[in-house]
Amino acid sequence: MNNGIIEVQQAEIVQAMDKAAIDVQIATAKAYPRHLPTVLNNIQTYATMDEETAEDCFYALRRAGQNGQQLIEGLSVRMAEIIASAWGNMRVQTRIIANDGKTITAQGVCIDLETNVAVSVEVQRRITDRQGRAFSEDMQVVTGNAASAIAFRNAVLKVVPKAVTKKVVNEVKQVAMGKSLTLETSRQNLVAYYAKIGVTEEMLFGYLGITKRDEIDTDMVFELRGLANAIKEGTTTVQEAFVKPAQEKKEAEAAKQKAIEAKQKAMEAQARSSRATKKVETTEVVDEETGEVKQATQPGMFDHEQEEVKQ
């Protein structure tokens, strides 16, 4: 009889447990498949419980493109959580897979247990400031959490078909645009919120390309709400959305003005040079013997001009 000790590797134990859990989940999914009308009704119910929840379901960003800045709108992490919960029979997990001191990488994996569709996505976030200095440990943890949340969202939205959720998402968007609030109230609330996170009213006007608060329309209200969600999630920052574009715009305008002034000075110098070569100044000289009045050129005149004057 062999009384030897049987060694079981820790990795094998974890793998066996994961496989058993997935098998149980797949069996449950096959036994209780999702009912699509119920899923869509649940998504709408969860997302429109109140206007604040509906507002949190979207994000909006402006990014530089070939034709200038382009507006990018999408579903937020909160909306992905609602969709995943209502969709059911789904397995989602995220983890940090890399940190090279400059960027942190999060991986999100989503598996539809009914259709056996699996998606894995990776999201990178920078963990250094503009001077190349690494963030503190706490800030790296915060950045990692934000990257994981975004990886979760991207993975879920790649598994759940957009065609299925498009209609209900549009209905949620209408609620988010604020049917119950007046436009003026929405403007005041947004200006007050952005002031709390360090964005002045002038910075908002510059971002939207307007000059006064009354020009903020309903579309701009929705965009600003979406941008606020993107900042909360860590998709962007106040620095990236407001400060950096304003600085770049100011530098571009200064460079343009400098080029215009340089061109103007060059044209003025060329004009002065042209006038100096063409200008002929003469003085009258009287012949003492005959009393005849003659013309004499000043020094520096071209020879052919002097001959013309003498003739």
C-alpha positions as CSV (number, residue, x, y, z in Angstrom):
1,M,0.0,0.0,0.0
2,N,1.4,3.4,-1.0
3,N,1.1,5.9,1.7
4,G,2.8,8.7,-0.2
5,I,1.6,12.3,0.2
6,I,-0.4,13.6,-2.8
7,E,0.5,17.2,-3.6
8,V,-2.1,19.3,-5.3
9,Q,-1.0,22.6,-6.8
10,Q,-2.9,25.7,-5.8
11,A,-3.4,26.8,-9.4
12,E,-5.1,23.5,-10.2
13,I,-7.5,23.9,-7.3
14,V,-8.5,27.4,-8.4
15,Q,-8.9,26.2,-12.0
16,A,-11.1,23.3,-10.9
17,M,-13.2,25.5,-8.8
18,D,-13.7,28.1,-11.6
19,K,-14.6,25.3,-14.1
20,A,-17.2,23.9,-11.7
21,A,-18.7,27.3,-11.1
22,I,-18.9,28.1,-14.8
23,D,-20.5,24.7,-15.5
24,V,-23.2,25.3,-12.9
25,Q,-23.8,28.8,-14.3
26,I,-24.1,27.5,-17.9
27,A,-26.6,24.8,-16.7
28,T,-28.7,27.4,-14.9
29,A,-28.6,29.7,-17.9
30,K,-29.9,26.9,-20.2
31,A,-32.6,25.9,-17.7
32,Y,-33.8,29.6,-17.3
33,P,-33.1,31.5,-20.5
34,R,-33.6,35.2,-20.6
35,H,-36.9,36.7,-21.9
36,L,-36.0,39.7,-24.1
37,P,-39.1,41.8,-23.5
38,T,-38.6,41.4,-19.8
39,V,-34.9,42.3,-20.1
40,L,-35.6,45.6,-22.0
41,N,-38.4,46.5,-19.6
42,N,-36.0,46.0,-16.6
43,I,-33.3,48.1,-18.3
44,Q,-35.8,51.0,-18.8
45,T,-37.2,50.6,-15.3
46,Y,-33.8,50.7,-13.6
47,A,-32.4,53.5,-15.7
48,T,-35.4,55.8,-15.4
49,M,-36.2,55.4,-11.7
50,D,-35.3,59.1,-11.4
51,E,-33.8,61.8,-13.6
52,E,-30.5,61.7,-11.7
53,T,-30.1,58.0,-12.5
54,A,-30.9,58.6,-16.2
55,E,-28.3,61.4,-16.3
56,D,-25.6,59.0,-15.0
57,C,-26.3,56.6,-17.9
58,F,-24.4,58.6,-20.5
59,Y,-21.0,60.3,-21.1
60,A,-19.9,62.8,-23.7
61,L,-16.4,63.8,-24.8
62,R,-14.8,66.0,-27.4
63,R,-11.8,64.7,-29.2
64,A,-9.6,66.2,-32.0
65,G,-10.4,64.8,-35.5
66,Q,-9.6,65.5,-39.1
67,N,-12.4,68.2,-39.2
68,G,-11.7,69.7,-35.9
69,Q,-13.2,68.6,-32.6
70,Q,-15.7,65.8,-32.7
71,L,-18.3,65.0,-30.0
72,I,-18.2,61.4,-28.8
73,E,-21.2,60.1,-26.9
74,G,-21.7,56.7,-25.3
75,L,-23.1,54.7,-22.4
76,S,-21.5,55.1,-19.1
77,V,-20.3,52.5,-16.6
78,R,-23.5,52.9,-14.6
79,M,-25.6,52.1,-17.7
80,A,-23.4,49.0,-18.4
81,E,-24.0,47.8,-14.8
82,I,-27.8,48.2,-15.4
83,I,-27.6,46.3,-18.7
84,A,-25.5,43.5,-17.2
85,S,-27.9,43.1,-14.3
86,A,-31.0,43.1,-16.5
87,W,-29.4,40.9,-19.2
88,G,-28.8,38.1,-16.8
89,N,-27.0,34.8,-17.4
90,M,-23.7,36.7,-17.8
91,R,-20.3,36.4,-16.2
92,V,-18.2,39.5,-15.9
93,Q,-14.8,40.1,-14.2
94,T,-12.0,42.6,-14.3
95,R,-8.5,42.7,-13.1
96,I,-5.2,44.7,-13.3
97,I,-2.8,42.8,-15.6
98,A,0.1,45.2,-15.9
99,N,1.8,48.3,-14.4
100,D,5.0,49.4,-16.0
101,G,5.4,52.6,-14.0
102,K,4.0,54.7,-16.8
103,T,0.6,53.1,-17.6
104,I,-1.7,50.7,-15.8
105,T,-3.6,48.1,-17.8
106,A,-7.0,46.6,-16.8
107,Q,-8.6,43.6,-18.4
108,G,-12.3,43.0,-18.6
109,V,-13.8,39.7,-19.5
110,C,-17.5,39.1,-20.3
111,I,-19.1,35.8,-21.1
112,D,-22.7,35.3,-22.2
113,L,-23.5,31.9,-20.6
114,E,-26.5,31.3,-23.0
115,T,-24.8,32.0,-26.3
116,N,-21.2,31.1,-25.2
117,V,-20.0,34.5,-26.5
118,A,-16.9,35.7,-24.7
119,V,-15.1,39.0,-25.0
120,S,-11.9,40.2,-23.4
121,V,-10.9,43.9,-23.6
122,E,-8.0,45.8,-22.2
123,V,-7.9,49.4,-21.0
124,Q,-4.8,51.5,-20.4
125,R,-4.5,54.6,-18.2
126,R,-1.5,56.8,-17.7
127,I,-0.1,57.0,-14.2
128,T,2.4,59.8,-14.7
129,D,1.9,63.6,-14.7
130,R,2.9,66.0,-17.4
131,Q,6.5,66.1,-16.1
132,G,6.7,62.3,-16.2
133,R,6.6,61.8,-12.5
134,A,4.7,58.7,-11.3
135,F,1.5,59.1,-9.3
136,S,1.4,58.2,-5.6
137,E,0.3,54.7,-4.6
138,D,-3.2,55.9,-3.7
139,M,-3.6,57.7,-7.0
140,Q,-2.4,54.6,-8.8
141,V,-5.1,52.6,-7.0
142,V,-7.7,55.1,-8.0
143,T,-6.6,55.1,-11.6
144,G,-6.6,51.3,-11.6
145,N,-10.2,51.2,-10.3
146,A,-11.2,53.7,-13.0
147,A,-9.5,51.6,-15.7
148,S,-11.3,48.4,-14.3
149,A,-14.7,50.1,-14.4
150,I,-14.1,51.2,-18.0
151,A,-12.9,47.7,-19.0
152,F,-16.1,46.3,-17.4
153,R,-18.3,48.7,-19.4
154,N,-16.5,48.0,-22.7
155,A,-16.7,44.2,-22.2
156,V,-20.4,44.2,-21.4
157,L,-21.3,46.5,-24.3
158,K,-19.4,44.3,-26.7
159,V,-21.4,41.2,-25.7
160,V,-24.9,42.7,-25.4
161,P,-26.0,43.7,-29.0
162,K,-26.5,47.4,-29.5
163,A,-29.4,46.7,-31.9
164,V,-31.4,45.1,-29.0
165,T,-30.9,48.0,-26.5
166,K,-31.0,50.9,-28.9
167,K,-34.6,51.8,-28.6
168,V,-34.7,51.6,-24.8
169,V,-31.5,53.6,-24.5
170,N,-33.0,56.4,-26.6
171,E,-36.0,56.5,-24.2
172,V,-33.6,56.7,-21.3
173,K,-31.8,59.6,-23.0
174,Q,-35.0,61.6,-23.3
175,V,-35.5,61.3,-19.6
176,A,-31.8,62.3,-19.0
177,M,-32.3,65.4,-21.0
178,G,-34.6,66.7,-18.3
179,K,-38.3,66.8,-19.1
180,S,-39.2,67.9,-15.6
181,L,-36.6,70.7,-15.3
182,T,-36.7,74.0,-17.1
183,L,-33.7,74.8,-19.3
184,E,-32.7,77.7,-17.1
185,T,-32.7,75.5,-14.0
186,S,-30.6,72.9,-15.8
187,R,-28.1,75.6,-16.8
188,Q,-27.8,76.9,-13.3
189,N,-27.3,73.4,-11.8
190,L,-24.6,72.5,-14.3
191,V,-22.7,75.8,-13.8
192,A,-22.8,75.3,-10.1
193,Y,-21.6,71.6,-10.4
194,Y,-18.7,72.5,-12.6
195,A,-17.7,75.4,-10.3
196,K,-17.3,72.8,-7.5
197,I,-14.8,70.8,-9.5
198,G,-12.8,73.9,-10.6
199,V,-14.3,74.8,-13.9
200,T,-15.3,78.4,-14.3
201,E,-18.2,79.7,-16.3
202,E,-15.8,81.2,-18.8
203,M,-14.1,77.8,-19.2
204,L,-17.5,76.3,-20.0
205,F,-18.2,79.0,-22.5
206,G,-14.9,78.4,-24.2
207,Y,-15.5,74.6,-24.3
208,L,-18.9,75.0,-25.9
209,G,-17.9,77.9,-28.2
210,I,-20.4,80.4,-26.8
211,T,-20.2,83.8,-25.1
212,K,-23.1,83.8,-22.5
213,R,-25.1,81.4,-20.4
214,D,-28.3,82.0,-22.4
215,E,-26.8,80.3,-25.4
216,I,-26.6,76.9,-23.6
217,D,-29.4,74.8,-25.3
218,T,-30.8,71.4,-24.4
219,D,-28.2,69.5,-26.5
220,M,-25.4,71.3,-24.7
221,V,-27.0,70.5,-21.4
222,F,-27.0,66.8,-22.2
223,E,-23.3,67.1,-23.4
224,L,-22.2,68.8,-20.2
225,R,-24.0,66.1,-18.1
226,G,-22.3,63.4,-20.1
227,L,-18.9,65.1,-19.7
228,A,-19.5,65.2,-16.0
229,N,-20.1,61.5,-15.9
230,A,-16.9,60.9,-18.0
231,I,-14.9,62.9,-15.4
232,K,-16.5,60.9,-12.6
233,E,-15.6,57.6,-14.2
234,G,-12.0,58.7,-15.0
235,T,-12.5,58.5,-18.8
236,T,-11.2,62.1,-18.9
237,T,-10.1,64.8,-16.4
238,V,-10.8,68.5,-16.0
239,Q,-7.2,69.2,-17.1
240,E,-7.8,67.2,-20.4
241,A,-11.3,68.6,-21.1
242,F,-10.9,72.2,-20.2
243,V,-7.4,73.4,-19.2
244,K,-5.3,71.7,-21.9
245,P,-7.5,72.7,-24.9
246,A,-7.7,76.3,-23.6
247,Q,-3.9,76.5,-23.4
248,E,-3.4,75.0,-26.8
249,K,-6.0,77.4,-28.3
250,K,-4.2,80.4,-26.6
251,E,-0.8,79.2,-27.9
252,A,-2.2,78.7,-31.4
253,E,-3.7,82.2,-31.5
254,A,-0.5,83.7,-30.2
255,A,1.6,81.9,-32.9
256,K,-0.9,83.0,-35.5
257,Q,-0.8,86.6,-34.4
258,K,3.0,86.5,-34.3
259,A,3.1,85.2,-37.9
260,I,0.8,87.9,-39.1
261,E,2.9,90.6,-37.4
262,A,6.1,89.2,-38.9
263,K,4.6,89.1,-42.4
264,Q,3.3,92.7,-42.0
265,K,6.8,93.9,-40.9
266,A,8.4,92.1,-43.9
267,M,5.9,93.7,-46.3
268,E,6.6,97.2,-44.8
269,A,10.4,96.7,-45.0
270,Q,10.0,95.6,-48.7
271,A,7.9,98.7,-49.4
272,R,10.4,101.0,-47.8
273,S,13.2,99.5,-49.8
274,S,11.3,99.8,-53.0
275,R,10.5,103.5,-52.4
276,A,14.2,104.2,-51.5
277,T,15.4,102.8,-54.8
278,K,12.8,104.6,-56.9
279,K,12.7,108.0,-55.2
280,V,14.6,110.7,-57.0
281,E,15.2,114.0,-55.2
282,T,16.6,117.0,-57.1
283,T,17.9,120.4,-56.2
284,E,18.1,123.5,-58.3
285,V,21.5,124.9,-59.2
286,V,21.9,128.4,-60.9
287,D,24.8,128.9,-63.4
288,E,26.6,132.1,-62.2
289,E,27.7,133.1,-65.7
290,T,24.5,132.5,-67.7
291,G,21.9,132.6,-65.0
292,E,20.5,129.3,-66.3
293,V,18.7,127.2,-63.7
294,K,20.0,123.5,-63.7
295,Q,19.0,120.3,-61.9
296,A,21.5,118.3,-60.0
297,T,20.9,114.9,-58.3
298,Q,21.8,114.1,-54.8
299,P,24.5,111.5,-54.1
300,G,23.5,107.9,-54.2
301,M,21.3,108.2,-57.3
302,F,21.7,105.5,-60.0
303,D,23.8,106.5,-63.0
304,H,21.0,106.1,-65.6
305,E,18.7,108.3,-63.4
306,Q,21.4,111.0,-63.3
307,E,21.8,110.9,-67.1
308,E,18.0,111.3,-67.5
309,V,18.0,114.3,-65.2
310,K,20.9,116.0,-67.1
311,Q,19.0,115.5,-70.4
